[in-house]
Amino acid sequence: MNADMNDNSDKHPPLDRSTHSVVWFCTQVGSTAWLLLAALVVGRNDVASGLLFASGFLMVSLWGLYLWRYGEHASIYANLQRTFAGDALVVMIVIVTVNWRGASPLWPYWPPAVYLGAMVWARLVLKP
């Protein structure tokens, strides 16, 4: 049997700390920036809904910071999955609450699906 048959070269090499930081920063900014933008835009007409989006931004940011600071024992893949799952949950709660209030235009329910797509992307790219 050829020794190359047992080689796991199809898996990506582990990320070094600087690459890990870049991936984490981009993920964190990309998954939270739209919440802050929505808070600013919606908050002009409906302060309570704007505050809901701002609180969602704060919760998602704190969750990401927690995983960054205390998640070093886990792989970047595991932490990204946790990040996206937490983000999807917070975003769904914010959107359902804003829509339930009825004070601002109805928000679509598909944004949490973007996070689920990101989870699939991380699975395909990072291969745990």
Phi and psi in radians as a Rosetta constraint file:
Dihedral C 1 N 2 CA 2 C 2 CIRCULARHARMONIC -1.269 0.35
Dihedral N 2 CA 2 C 2 N 3 CIRCULARHARMONIC 2.399 0.35
Dihedral C 2 N 3 CA 3 C 3 CIRCULARHARMONIC -1.166 0.35
Dihedral N 3 CA 3 C 3 N 4 CIRCULARHARMONIC -0.430 0.35
Dihedral C 3 N 4 CA 4 C 4 CIRCULARHARMONIC -1.224 0.35
Dihedral N 4 CA 4 C 4 N 5 CIRCULARHARMONIC -0.345 0.35
Dihedral C 4 N 5 CA 5 C 5 CIRCULARHARMONIC -1.133 0.35
Dihedral N 5 CA 5 C 5 N 6 CIRCULARHARMONIC -0.492 0.35
Dihedral C 5 N 6 CA 6 C 6 CIRCULARHARMONIC -1.638 0.35
Dihedral N 6 CA 6 C 6 N 7 CIRCULARHARMONIC 0.028 0.35
Dihedral C 6 N 7 CA 7 C 7 CIRCULARHARMONIC -1.300 0.35
Dihedral N 7 CA 7 C 7 N 8 CIRCULARHARMONIC 2.343 0.35
Dihedral C 7 N 8 CA 8 C 8 CIRCULARHARMONIC -1.696 0.35
Dihedral N 8 CA 8 C 8 N 9 CIRCULARHARMONIC 0.730 0.35
Dihedral C 8 N 9 CA 9 C 9 CIRCULARHARMONIC -1.203 0.35
Dihedral N 9 CA 9 C 9 N 10 CIRCULARHARMONIC -0.238 0.35
Dihedral C 9 N 10 CA 10 C 10 CIRCULARHARMONIC -1.293 0.35
Dihedral N 10 CA 10 C 10 N 11 CIRCULARHARMONIC -0.287 0.35
Dihedral C 10 N 11 CA 11 C 11 CIRCULARHARMONIC -1.455 0.35
Dihedral N 11 CA 11 C 11 N 12 CIRCULARHARMONIC 2.562 0.35
Dihedral C 11 N 12 CA 12 C 12 CIRCULARHARMONIC -1.289 0.35
Dihedral N 12 CA 12 C 12 N 13 CIRCULARHARMONIC 2.546 0.35
Dihedral C 12 N 13 CA 13 C 13 CIRCULARHARMONIC -1.158 0.35
Dihedral N 13 CA 13 C 13 N 14 CIRCULARHARMONIC 2.730 0.35
Dihedral C 13 N 14 CA 14 C 14 CIRCULARHARMONIC -1.075 0.35
Dihedral N 14 CA 14 C 14 N 15 CIRCULARHARMONIC 2.555 0.35
Dihedral C 14 N 15 CA 15 C 15 CIRCULARHARMONIC -1.352 0.35
Dihedral N 15 CA 15 C 15 N 16 CIRCULARHARMONIC 2.404 0.35
Dihedral C 15 N 16 CA 16 C 16 CIRCULARHARMONIC -1.338 0.35
Dihedral N 16 CA 16 C 16 N 17 CIRCULARHARMONIC 2.968 0.35
Dihedral C 16 N 17 CA 17 C 17 CIRCULARHARMONIC -1.080 0.35
Dihedral N 17 CA 17 C 17 N 18 CIRCULARHARMONIC -0.675 0.35
Dihedral C 17 N 18 CA 18 C 18 CIRCULARHARMONIC -1.208 0.35
Dihedral N 18 CA 18 C 18 N 19 CIRCULARHARMONIC -0.706 0.35
Dihedral C 18 N 19 CA 19 C 19 CIRCULARHARMONIC -1.158 0.35
Dihedral N 19 CA 19 C 19 N 20 CIRCULARHARMONIC -0.723 0.35
Dihedral C 19 N 20 CA 20 C 20 CIRCULARHARMONIC -0.988 0.35
Dihedral N 20 CA 20 C 20 N 21 CIRCULARHARMONIC -0.742 0.35
Dihedral C 20 N 21 CA 21 C 21 CIRCULARHARMONIC -1.128 0.35
Dihedral N 21 CA 21 C 21 N 22 CIRCULARHARMONIC -0.743 0.35
Dihedral C 21 N 22 CA 22 C 22 CIRCULARHARMONIC -1.136 0.35
Dihedral N 22 CA 22 C 22 N 23 CIRCULARHARMONIC -0.803 0.35
Dihedral C 22 N 23 CA 23 C 23 CIRCULARHARMONIC -1.048 0.35
Dihedral N 23 CA 23 C 23 N 24 CIRCULARHARMONIC -0.796 0.35
Dihedral C 23 N 24 CA 24 C 24 CIRCULARHARMONIC -1.131 0.35
Dihedral N 24 CA 24 C 24 N 25 CIRCULARHARMONIC -0.808 0.35
Dihedral C 24 N 25 CA 25 C 25 CIRCULARHARMONIC -1.065 0.35
Dihedral N 25 CA 25 C 25 N 26 CIRCULARHARMONIC -0.832 0.35
Dihedral C 25 N 26 CA 26 C 26 CIRCULARHARMONIC -1.093 0.35
Dihedral N 26 CA 26 C 26 N 27 CIRCULARHARMONIC -0.699 0.35
Dihedral C 26 N 27 CA 27 C 27 CIRCULARHARMONIC -1.135 0.35
Dihedral N 27 CA 27 C 27 N 28 CIRCULARHARMONIC -0.780 0.35
Dihedral C 27 N 28 CA 28 C 28 CIRCULARHARMONIC -1.132 0.35
Dihedral N 28 CA 28 C 28 N 29 CIRCULARHARMONIC -0.800 0.35
Dihedral C 28 N 29 CA 29 C 29 CIRCULARHARMONIC -1.148 0.35
Dihedral N 29 CA 29 C 29 N 30 CIRCULARHARMONIC -0.786 0.35
Dihedral C 29 N 30 CA 30 C 30 CIRCULARHARMONIC -1.138 0.35
Dihedral N 30 CA 30 C 30 N 31 CIRCULARHARMONIC -0.564 0.35
Dihedral C 30 N 31 CA 31 C 31 CIRCULARHARMONIC -1.540 0.35
Dihedral N 31 CA 31 C 31 N 32 CIRCULARHARMONIC -0.169 0.35
Dihedral C 31 N 32 CA 32 C 32 CIRCULARHARMONIC -2.044 0.35
Dihedral N 32 CA 32 C 32 N 33 CIRCULARHARMONIC -0.423 0.35
Dihedral C 32 N 33 CA 33 C 33 CIRCULARHARMONIC -1.028 0.35
Dihedral N 33 CA 33 C 33 N 34 CIRCULARHARMONIC -0.683 0.35
Dihedral C 33 N 34 CA 34 C 34 CIRCULARHARMONIC -1.177 0.35
Dihedral N 34 CA 34 C 34 N 35 CIRCULARHARMONIC -0.519 0.35
Dihedral C 34 N 35 CA 35 C 35 CIRCULARHARMONIC -1.155 0.35
Dihedral N 35 CA 35 C 35 N 36 CIRCULARHARMONIC -0.726 0.35
Dihedral C 35 N 36 CA 36 C 36 CIRCULARHARMONIC -1.168 0.35
Dihedral N 36 CA 36 C 36 N 37 CIRCULARHARMONIC -0.740 0.35
Dihedral C 36 N 37 CA 37 C 37 CIRCULARHARMONIC -1.079 0.35
Dihedral N 37 CA 37 C 37 N 38 CIRCULARHARMONIC -0.766 0.35
Dihedral C 37 N 38 CA 38 C 38 CIRCULARHARMONIC -1.092 0.35
Dihedral N 38 CA 38 C 38 N 39 CIRCULARHARMONIC -0.671 0.35
Dihedral C 38 N 39 CA 39 C 39 CIRCULARHARMONIC -1.079 0.35
Dihedral N 39 CA 39 C 39 N 40 CIRCULARHARMONIC -0.724 0.35
Dihedral C 39 N 40 CA 40 C 40 CIRCULARHARMONIC -1.204 0.35
Dihedral N 40 CA 40 C 40 N 41 CIRCULARHARMONIC -0.743 0.35
Dihedral C 40 N 41 CA 41 C 41 CIRCULARHARMONIC -1.259 0.35
Dihedral N 41 CA 41 C 41 N 42 CIRCULARHARMONIC -0.859 0.35
Dihedral C 41 N 42 CA 42 C 42 CIRCULARHARMONIC -1.231 0.35
Dihedral N 42 CA 42 C 42 N 43 CIRCULARHARMONIC -0.598 0.35
Dihedral C 42 N 43 CA 43 C 43 CIRCULARHARMONIC -1.104 0.35
Dihedral N 43 CA 43 C 43 N 44 CIRCULARHARMONIC -0.354 0.35
Dihedral C 43 N 44 CA 44 C 44 CIRCULARHARMONIC -1.175 0.35
Dihedral N 44 CA 44 C 44 N 45 CIRCULARHARMONIC -0.607 0.35
Dihedral C 44 N 45 CA 45 C 45 CIRCULARHARMONIC -1.773 0.35
Dihedral N 45 CA 45 C 45 N 46 CIRCULARHARMONIC -0.503 0.35
Dihedral C 45 N 46 CA 46 C 46 CIRCULARHARMONIC -2.458 0.35
Dihedral N 46 CA 46 C 46 N 47 CIRCULARHARMONIC 1.723 0.35
Dihedral C 46 N 47 CA 47 C 47 CIRCULARHARMONIC -1.089 0.35
Dihedral N 47 CA 47 C 47 N 48 CIRCULARHARMONIC -0.725 0.35
Dihedral C 47 N 48 CA 48 C 48 CIRCULARHARMONIC -1.105 0.35
Dihedral N 48 CA 48 C 48 N 49 CIRCULARHARMONIC -0.743 0.35
Dihedral C 48 N 49 CA 49 C 49 CIRCULARHARMONIC -1.173 0.35
Dihedral N 49 CA 49 C 49 N 50 CIRCULARHARMONIC -0.662 0.35
Dihedral C 49 N 50 CA 50 C 50 CIRCULARHARMONIC -1.060 0.35
Dihedral N 50 CA 50 C 50 N 51 CIRCULARHARMONIC -0.709 0.35
Dihedral C 50 N 51 CA 51 C 51 CIRCULARHARMONIC -1.177 0.35
Dihedral N 51 CA 51 C 51 N 52 CIRCULARHARMONIC -0.578 0.35
Dihedral C 51 N 52 CA 52 C 52 CIRCULARHARMONIC -1.109 0.35
Dihedral N 52 CA 52 C 52 N 53 CIRCULARHARMONIC -0.785 0.35
Dihedral C 52 N 53 CA 53 C 53 CIRCULARHARMONIC -1.139 0.35
Dihedral N 53 CA 53 C 53 N 54 CIRCULARHARMONIC -0.690 0.35
Dihedral C 53 N 54 CA 54 C 54 CIRCULARHARMONIC -1.139 0.35
Dihedral N 54 CA 54 C 54 N 55 CIRCULARHARMONIC -0.682 0.35
Dihedral C 54 N 55 CA 55 C 55 CIRCULARHARMONIC -1.188 0.35
Dihedral N 55 CA 55 C 55 N 56 CIRCULARHARMONIC -0.604 0.35
Dihedral C 55 N 56 CA 56 C 56 CIRCULARHARMONIC -1.106 0.35
Dihedral N 56 CA 56 C 56 N 57 CIRCULARHARMONIC -0.731 0.35
Dihedral C 56 N 57 CA 57 C 57 CIRCULARHARMONIC -1.030 0.35
Dihedral N 57 CA 57 C 57 N 58 CIRCULARHARMONIC -0.796 0.35
Dihedral C 57 N 58 CA 58 C 58 CIRCULARHARMONIC -1.119 0.35
Dihedral N 58 CA 58 C 58 N 59 CIRCULARHARMONIC -0.767 0.35
Dihedral C 58 N 59 CA 59 C 59 CIRCULARHARMONIC -1.111 0.35
Dihedral N 59 CA 59 C 59 N 60 CIRCULARHARMONIC -0.786 0.35
Dihedral C 59 N 60 CA 60 C 60 CIRCULARHARMONIC -1.135 0.35
Dihedral N 60 CA 60 C 60 N 61 CIRCULARHARMONIC -0.681 0.35
Dihedral C 60 N 61 CA 61 C 61 CIRCULARHARMONIC -1.157 0.35
Dihedral N 61 CA 61 C 61 N 62 CIRCULARHARMONIC -0.744 0.35
Dihedral C 61 N 62 CA 62 C 62 CIRCULARHARMONIC -1.149 0.35
Dihedral N 62 CA 62 C 62 N 63 CIRCULARHARMONIC -0.657 0.35
Dihedral C 62 N 63 CA 63 C 63 CIRCULARHARMONIC -1.091 0.35
Dihedral N 63 CA 63 C 63 N 64 CIRCULARHARMONIC -0.792 0.35
Dihedral C 63 N 64 CA 64 C 64 CIRCULARHARMONIC -1.107 0.35
Dihedral N 64 CA 64 C 64 N 65 CIRCULARHARMONIC -0.710 0.35
Dihedral C 64 N 65 CA 65 C 65 CIRCULARHARMONIC -1.127 0.35
Dihedral N 65 CA 65 C 65 N 66 CIRCULARHARMONIC -0.723 0.35
Dihedral C 65 N 66 CA 66 C 66 CIRCULARHARMONIC -1.052 0.35
Dihedral N 66 CA 66 C 66 N 67 CIRCULARHARMONIC -0.830 0.35
Dihedral C 66 N 67 CA 67 C 67 CIRCULARHARMONIC -1.137 0.35
Dihedral N 67 CA 67 C 67 N 68 CIRCULARHARMONIC -0.605 0.35
Dihedral C 67 N 68 CA 68 C 68 CIRCULARHARMONIC -1.158 0.35
Dihedral N 68 CA 68 C 68 N 69 CIRCULARHARMONIC -0.781 0.35
Dihedral C 68 N 69 CA 69 C 69 CIRCULARHARMONIC -1.327 0.35
Dihedral N 69 CA 69 C 69 N 70 CIRCULARHARMONIC -0.702 0.35
Dihedral C 69 N 70 CA 70 C 70 CIRCULARHARMONIC -2.001 0.35
Dihedral N 70 CA 70 C 70 N 71 CIRCULARHARMONIC 0.097 0.35
Dihedral C 70 N 71 CA 71 C 71 CIRCULARHARMONIC -1.784 0.35
Dihedral N 71 CA 71 C 71 N 72 CIRCULARHARMONIC 0.346 0.35
Dihedral C 71 N 72 CA 72 C 72 CIRCULARHARMONIC -1.189 0.35
Dihedral N 72 CA 72 C 72 N 73 CIRCULARHARMONIC -0.360 0.35
Dihedral C 72 N 73 CA 73 C 73 CIRCULARHARMONIC -1.320 0.35
Dihedral N 73 CA 73 C 73 N 74 CIRCULARHARMONIC -0.238 0.35
Dihedral C 73 N 74 CA 74 C 74 CIRCULARHARMONIC -1.781 0.35
Dihedral N 74 CA 74 C 74 N 75 CIRCULARHARMONIC 2.825 0.35
Dihedral C 74 N 75 CA 75 C 75 CIRCULARHARMONIC -1.308 0.35
Dihedral N 75 CA 75 C 75 N 76 CIRCULARHARMONIC 2.860 0.35
Dihedral C 75 N 76 CA 76 C 76 CIRCULARHARMONIC -1.078 0.35
Dihedral N 76 CA 76 C 76 N 77 CIRCULARHARMONIC -0.620 0.35
Dihedral C 76 N 77 CA 77 C 77 CIRCULARHARMONIC -1.067 0.35
Dihedral N 77 CA 77 C 77 N 78 CIRCULARHARMONIC -0.845 0.35
Dihedral C 77 N 78 CA 78 C 78 CIRCULARHARMONIC -1.096 0.35
Dihedral N 78 CA 78 C 78 N 79 CIRCULARHARMONIC -0.724 0.35
Dihedral C 78 N 79 CA 79 C 79 CIRCULARHARMONIC -1.208 0.35
Dihedral N 79 CA 79 C 79 N 80 CIRCULARHARMONIC -0.632 0.35
Dihedral C 79 N 80 CA 80 C 80 CIRCULARHARMONIC -1.151 0.35
Dihedral N 80 CA 80 C 80 N 81 CIRCULARHARMONIC -0.692 0.35
Dihedral C 80 N 81 CA 81 C 81 CIRCULARHARMONIC -1.088 0.35
Dihedral N 81 CA 81 C 81 N 82 CIRCULARHARMONIC -0.749 0.35
Dihedral C 81 N 82 CA 82 C 82 CIRCULARHARMONIC -1.122 0.35
Dihedral N 82 CA 82 C 82 N 83 CIRCULARHARMONIC -0.709 0.35
Dihedral C 82 N 83 CA 83 C 83 CIRCULARHARMONIC -1.069 0.35
Dihedral N 83 CA 83 C 83 N 84 CIRCULARHARMONIC -0.894 0.35
Dihedral C 83 N 84 CA 84 C 84 CIRCULARHARMONIC -1.121 0.35
Dihedral N 84 CA 84 C 84 N 85 CIRCULARHARMONIC -0.671 0.35
Dihedral C 84 N 85 CA 85 C 85 CIRCULARHARMONIC -1.134 0.35
Dihedral N 85 CA 85 C 85 N 86 CIRCULARHARMONIC -0.798 0.35
Dihedral C 85 N 86 CA 86 C 86 CIRCULARHARMONIC -1.112 0.35
Dihedral N 86 CA 86 C 86 N 87 CIRCULARHARMONIC -0.721 0.35
Dihedral C 86 N 87 CA 87 C 87 CIRCULARHARMONIC -1.078 0.35
Dihedral N 87 CA 87 C 87 N 88 CIRCULARHARMONIC -0.788 0.35
Dihedral C 87 N 88 CA 88 C 88 CIRCULARHARMONIC -1.066 0.35
Dihedral N 88 CA 88 C 88 N 89 CIRCULARHARMONIC -0.717 0.35
Dihedral C 88 N 89 CA 89 C 89 CIRCULARHARMONIC -1.135 0.35
Dihedral N 89 CA 89 C 89 N 90 CIRCULARHARMONIC -0.820 0.35
Dihedral C 89 N 90 CA 90 C 90 CIRCULARHARMONIC -1.118 0.35
Dihedral N 90 CA 90 C 90 N 91 CIRCULARHARMONIC -0.775 0.35
Dihedral C 90 N 91 CA 91 C 91 CIRCULARHARMONIC -1.106 0.35
Dihedral N 91 CA 91 C 91 N 92 CIRCULARHARMONIC -0.718 0.35
Dihedral C 91 N 92 CA 92 C 92 CIRCULARHARMONIC -1.109 0.35
Dihedral N 92 CA 92 C 92 N 93 CIRCULARHARMONIC -0.738 0.35
Dihedral C 92 N 93 CA 93 C 93 CIRCULARHARMONIC -1.100 0.35
Dihedral N 93 CA 93 C 93 N 94 CIRCULARHARMONIC -0.760 0.35
Dihedral C 93 N 94 CA 94 C 94 CIRCULARHARMONIC -1.111 0.35
Dihedral N 94 CA 94 C 94 N 95 CIRCULARHARMONIC -0.814 0.35
Dihedral C 94 N 95 CA 95 C 95 CIRCULARHARMONIC -1.148 0.35
Dihedral N 95 CA 95 C 95 N 96 CIRCULARHARMONIC -0.761 0.35
Dihedral C 95 N 96 CA 96 C 96 CIRCULARHARMONIC -1.087 0.35
Dihedral N 96 CA 96 C 96 N 97 CIRCULARHARMONIC -0.733 0.35
Dihedral C 96 N 97 CA 97 C 97 CIRCULARHARMONIC -1.163 0.35
Dihedral N 97 CA 97 C 97 N 98 CIRCULARHARMONIC -0.776 0.35
Dihedral C 97 N 98 CA 98 C 98 CIRCULARHARMONIC -1.097 0.35
Dihedral N 98 CA 98 C 98 N 99 CIRCULARHARMONIC -0.746 0.35
Dihedral C 98 N 99 CA 99 C 99 CIRCULARHARMONIC -1.179 0.35
Dihedral N 99 CA 99 C 99 N 100 CIRCULARHARMONIC -0.635 0.35
Dihedral C 99 N 100 CA 100 C 100 CIRCULARHARMONIC -1.128 0.35
Dihedral N 100 CA 100 C 100 N 101 CIRCULARHARMONIC -0.652 0.35
Dihedral C 100 N 101 CA 101 C 101 CIRCULARHARMONIC -1.114 0.35
Dihedral N 101 CA 101 C 101 N 102 CIRCULARHARMONIC -0.644 0.35
Dihedral C 101 N 102 CA 102 C 102 CIRCULARHARMONIC 1.291 0.35
Dihedral N 102 CA 102 C 102 N 103 CIRCULARHARMONIC 0.148 0.35
Dihedral C 102 N 103 CA 103 C 103 CIRCULARHARMONIC -1.457 0.35
Dihedral N 103 CA 103 C 103 N 104 CIRCULARHARMONIC -0.402 0.35
Dihedral C 103 N 104 CA 104 C 104 CIRCULARHARMONIC -2.083 0.35
Dihedral N 104 CA 104 C 104 N 105 CIRCULARHARMONIC 2.935 0.35
Dihedral C 104 N 105 CA 105 C 105 CIRCULARHARMONIC -0.966 0.35
Dihedral N 105 CA 105 C 105 N 106 CIRCULARHARMONIC 2.596 0.35
Dihedral C 105 N 106 CA 106 C 106 CIRCULARHARMONIC -1.093 0.35
Dihedral N 106 CA 106 C 106 N 107 CIRCULARHARMONIC 2.201 0.35
Dihedral C 106 N 107 CA 107 C 107 CIRCULARHARMONIC -1.556 0.35
Dihedral N 107 CA 107 C 107 N 108 CIRCULARHARMONIC 2.477 0.35
Dihedral C 107 N 108 CA 108 C 108 CIRCULARHARMONIC -1.223 0.35
Dihedral N 108 CA 108 C 108 N 109 CIRCULARHARMONIC 2.744 0.35
Dihedral C 108 N 109 CA 109 C 109 CIRCULARHARMONIC -1.654 0.35
Dihedral N 109 CA 109 C 109 N 110 CIRCULARHARMONIC 0.103 0.35
Dihedral C 109 N 110 CA 110 C 110 CIRCULARHARMONIC -1.452 0.35
Dihedral N 110 CA 110 C 110 N 111 CIRCULARHARMONIC -0.325 0.35
Dihedral C 110 N 111 CA 111 C 111 CIRCULARHARMONIC -0.925 0.35
Dihedral N 111 CA 111 C 111 N 112 CIRCULARHARMONIC -0.654 0.35
Dihedral C 111 N 112 CA 112 C 112 CIRCULARHARMONIC -1.089 0.35
Dihedral N 112 CA 112 C 112 N 113 CIRCULARHARMONIC -0.420 0.35
Dihedral C 112 N 113 CA 113 C 113 CIRCULARHARMONIC -1.144 0.35
Dihedral N 113 CA 113 C 113 N 114 CIRCULARHARMONIC -0.458 0.35
Dihedral C 113 N 114 CA 114 C 114 CIRCULARHARMONIC -1.094 0.35
Dihedral N 114 CA 114 C 114 N 115 CIRCULARHARMONIC -0.703 0.35
Dihedral C 114 N 115 CA 115 C 115 CIRCULARHARMONIC -1.165 0.35
Dihedral N 115 CA 115 C 115 N 116 CIRCULARHARMONIC -0.631 0.35
Dihedral C 115 N 116 CA 116 C 116 CIRCULARHARMONIC -1.161 0.35
Dihedral N 116 CA 116 C 116 N 117 CIRCULARHARMONIC -0.658 0.35
Dihedral C 116 N 117 CA 117 C 117 CIRCULARHARMONIC -1.101 0.35
Dihedral N 117 CA 117 C 117 N 118 CIRCULARHARMONIC -0.661 0.35
Dihedral C 117 N 118 CA 118 C 118 CIRCULARHARMONIC -1.144 0.35
Dihedral N 118 CA 118 C 118 N 119 CIRCULARHARMONIC -0.585 0.35
Dihedral C 118 N 119 CA 119 C 119 CIRCULARHARMONIC -1.136 0.35
Dihedral N 119 CA 119 C 119 N 120 CIRCULARHARMONIC -0.703 0.35
Dihedral C 119 N 120 CA 120 C 120 CIRCULARHARMONIC -1.156 0.35
Dihedral N 120 CA 120 C 120 N 121 CIRCULARHARMONIC -0.756 0.35
Dihedral C 120 N 121 CA 121 C 121 CIRCULARHARMONIC -0.985 0.35
Dihedral N 121 CA 121 C 121 N 122 CIRCULARHARMONIC -0.822 0.35
Dihedral C 121 N 122 CA 122 C 122 CIRCULARHARMONIC -1.070 0.35
Dihedral N 122 CA 122 C 122 N 123 CIRCULARHARMONIC -0.642 0.35
Dihedral C 122 N 123 CA 123 C 123 CIRCULARHARMONIC -1.148 0.35
Dihedral N 123 CA 123 C 123 N 124 CIRCULARHARMONIC -0.715 0.35
Dihedral C 123 N 124 CA 124 C 124 CIRCULARHARMONIC -1.290 0.35
Dihedral N 124 CA 124 C 124 N 125 CIRCULARHARMONIC -0.654 0.35
Dihedral C 124 N 125 CA 125 C 125 CIRCULARHARMONIC -1.478 0.35
Dihedral N 125 CA 125 C 125 N 126 CIRCULARHARMONIC -0.752 0.35
Dihedral C 125 N 126 CA 126 C 126 CIRCULARHARMONIC -1.602 0.35
Dihedral N 126 CA 126 C 126 N 127 CIRCULARHARMONIC -0.372 0.35
Dihedral C 126 N 127 CA 127 C 127 CIRCULARHARMONIC 0.709 0.35
Dihedral N 127 CA 127 C 127 N 128 CIRCULARHARMONIC 1.547 0.35
